[in-house]
């Protein structure tokens, strides 16, 4: 895993999944292609064969939550995502990490990473926007049972309900990566349609190796710092204007916000761009007891009458914006 990260830094591995998988002709998703490509090496490292792998069941694995203070395990999760998840990177704001380890050896075999949603939805009404969590990344090692992903997602969501305030979980599937959301369909999640995500992705002409990114990237803390520096504002001064995630616009001198936004537009206009298909979106609602679950589901029906009982997508790779 460390070697792969080093190769990426040296430019031997294309970090951009759109470049790595653009010529894939097989009718399976990019994530499954990663599994196929890693199988031989993964089994070799463990000293096992396919017959052994086919005998495995989820009961052979231990599920666990990884606290953010455990830097060693957090780094292990990050490296696992780099190697086994098709995007090959963590989300912007990861908050909770979960693992599956082979009981026999302690080998890490699967991970789930949850994150703060990029935009807070009102699936359960504005008053409940803070009980929604995004299932942002997930991956299993190539020799893990095929149902490892659904097993991990299910356990992670139940852990969150029992140990945190979160009750609604969202997830996306990207048709560009030939995804349908098979795991979420297997778990009977609610399908919300194919209307989510950005319409365009961008690429910095001066840093093409970094790959394509969404328009949210223009509003990252690191980018705001870059805009400020281009205006001659010192890092120390800019720090006083920056909140946890977004700038404190009302604390800035008159006109500074407009200058920052002008720098943002200048960078955006300089970037390459291309249109991308909308993503499939799913959600799962679970309370700590039947009464709470029933109440939350009634709120979903109240606020989302057009999204009740939408049929699951079945055509892999289909693009467009359905169920608007």
ZIJO-V724475 format. One record per backbone hydrogen bond with DSSP energy under -1.0 kcal/mol. CO is the residue of the C=O (numbers start at 0). NH is the residue of the N-H. E is the energy in kcal/mol with one decimal. If there is no record, write none. Layout:
# ZIJO-V724475
[[CO/NH/E] [CO/NH/E]]
This chain:
# ZIJO-V724475
[[0/4/-1.9] [1/5/-2.1] [2/6/-2.6] [3/7/-2.1] [4/8/-1.8] [5/9/-1.7] [6/11/-2.5] [7/10/-1.1] [15/18/-1.2] [15/19/-2.0] [16/20/-2.3] [20/23/-1.9] [25/27/-1.2] [28/32/-1.6] [29/33/-1.9] [30/34/-1.6] [31/35/-2.2] [32/36/-2.4] [33/37/-1.8] [34/38/-1.1] [37/41/-2.8] [38/42/-2.5] [39/43/-2.0] [40/44/-2.5] [41/45/-1.1] [42/46/-1.1] [42/47/-2.2] [48/52/-1.9] [49/53/-2.6] [51/54/-1.0] [52/55/-1.4] [56/59/-2.4] [57/60/-1.8] [59/102/-2.5] [61/100/-2.2] [63/98/-2.8] [66/69/-2.0] [68/70/-1.6] [69/73/-2.4] [70/74/-2.5] [71/75/-1.7] [72/76/-2.5] [73/77/-2.4] [74/78/-2.5] [75/79/-2.1] [76/80/-2.4] [77/81/-2.2] [78/82/-1.7] [79/83/-3.1] [80/84/-2.1] [92/115/-2.1] [95/113/-3.1] [96/65/-2.9] [97/111/-2.0] [98/63/-2.0] [99/108/-3.2] [99/109/-1.2] [100/61/-2.7] [101/105/-3.6] [106/101/-2.6] [108/140/-3.1] [109/99/-2.2] [110/138/-2.0] [111/97/-2.4] [112/135/-1.3] [112/136/-2.1] [113/94/-3.0] [113/95/-1.4] [114/133/-2.2] [121/124/-1.6] [124/127/-1.9] [125/128/-1.4] [127/130/-1.6] [130/166/-2.5] [130/167/-2.1] [132/169/-2.4] [133/114/-2.6] [133/135/-1.2] [136/112/-2.9] [138/110/-2.5] [140/143/-1.8] [144/147/-2.0] [146/150/-2.1] [147/151/-2.6] [148/152/-2.5] [149/153/-2.3] [150/154/-2.1] [151/155/-2.7] [152/156/-2.4] [153/157/-2.0] [154/158/-2.3] [155/159/-2.2] [156/160/-2.1] [157/161/-1.9] [158/162/-1.7] [159/163/-2.2] [166/285/-2.6] [167/132/-2.5] [168/283/-2.1] [169/134/-3.2] [170/281/-2.7] [172/279/-2.7] [173/176/-1.2] [173/178/-2.1] [174/177/-1.8] [176/29/-2.1] [180/184/-2.3] [181/185/-2.4] [182/186/-1.3] [183/188/-2.8] [184/187/-1.4] [189/282/-2.1] [192/280/-1.8] [195/278/-3.2] [198/275/-2.2] [200/273/-1.9] [201/212/-2.6] [202/271/-2.5] [203/206/-2.0] [206/209/-1.2] [207/210/-1.3] [212/201/-3.5] [213/216/-1.5] [214/217/-1.0] [215/218/-1.8] [216/219/-1.4] [219/223/-2.4] [220/224/-2.1] [221/225/-1.6] [222/226/-2.6] [223/227/-2.4] [224/228/-2.3] [225/229/-1.8] [227/232/-2.4] [228/231/-1.6] [233/237/-2.6] [234/238/-1.9] [237/240/-1.5] [240/247/-4.1] [245/242/-2.1] [246/248/-1.4] [247/250/-1.9] [248/251/-1.5] [252/255/-1.9] [254/258/-1.7] [255/259/-2.6] [256/260/-2.7] [257/261/-1.9] [258/262/-1.9] [259/263/-2.2] [260/264/-2.3] [261/265/-2.1] [262/266/-2.1] [263/267/-2.5] [264/268/-2.8] [265/269/-1.1] [266/270/-1.0] [271/202/-1.9] [273/200/-2.3] [278/195/-1.6] [279/172/-2.2] [280/191/-3.3] [281/170/-1.9] [282/189/-2.8] [283/168/-2.6] [288/292/-2.3] [289/293/-2.6] [290/294/-2.1] [291/295/-2.5] [292/296/-2.4] [293/297/-1.8] [294/298/-1.6] [295/299/-1.8] [296/300/-2.1] [297/301/-2.1] [298/302/-2.5] [299/303/-1.7] [303/306/-1.8] [314/317/-1.6]]
